[in-house]
Amino acid sequence: MSRSKKLFVALAILFFIGLGYISYDISSRTTFPGSKPQLKERIKSQFISPDSVKRDSLKATHR
């Protein structure tokens, strides 16, 4: 094998190792979309407090 072919094979191996590392890094930082709760459930848990439904603002407490 000539020197240029050895250099090409070495660079190709390094390229594929780098590509594999980048792919693994990106996939470890992201989550599968199906593992997240649906949008309505996320909005309810973030913006609606659990006691706001129990409280009745129209109920007359003062007479």
C-alpha positions in Angstrom: 0.0 0.0 0.0 1.4 3.3 -0.9 1.9 6.2 1.5 -1.0 8.2 0.1 -3.4 5.3 0.5 -2.3 4.8 4.1 -2.8 8.5 4.8 -6.2 8.4 3.2 -7.3 5.3 5.2 -6.0 6.9 8.5 -7.9 10.1 7.8 -11.1 8.2 6.9 -10.9 6.2 10.1 -10.4 9.4 12.1 -13.3 11.1 10.3 -15.7 8.2 11.1 -14.6 8.1 14.7 -15.2 11.8 15.0 -18.6 11.5 13.2 -19.6 8.7 15.6 -18.6 10.8 18.7 -20.5 13.8 17.5 -23.6 11.7 16.8 -23.4 10.1 20.2 -23.0 13.5 21.9 -26.0 15.0 20.1 -28.2 12.0 20.8 -27.3 12.0 24.5 -28.3 15.7 24.9 -31.7 15.3 23.3 -34.8 13.5 24.5 -37.1 11.3 22.5 -40.2 13.3 21.6 -42.5 10.5 22.8 -41.1 10.6 26.3 -42.3 14.1 27.0 -45.9 14.7 28.2 -48.2 16.3 25.8 -48.4 20.0 25.4 -51.7 20.5 27.3 -50.4 18.5 30.3 -47.2 20.5 30.3 -49.2 23.8 30.2 -51.5 22.7 33.1 -48.6 21.7 35.3 -46.6 24.9 34.6 -49.3 27.6 34.7 -52.3 26.3 36.6 -51.8 25.9 40.3 -53.6 22.9 41.9 -55.6 25.0 44.4 -56.9 27.5 41.8 -59.7 25.1 40.7 -60.9 24.6 44.3 -61.2 28.3 45.0 -64.5 29.8 44.0 -64.1 33.5 43.3 -67.9 34.1 43.0 -68.8 32.6 46.3 -69.9 35.3 48.7 -68.0 35.0 51.9 -68.9 38.5 53.3 -72.4 39.4 54.3 
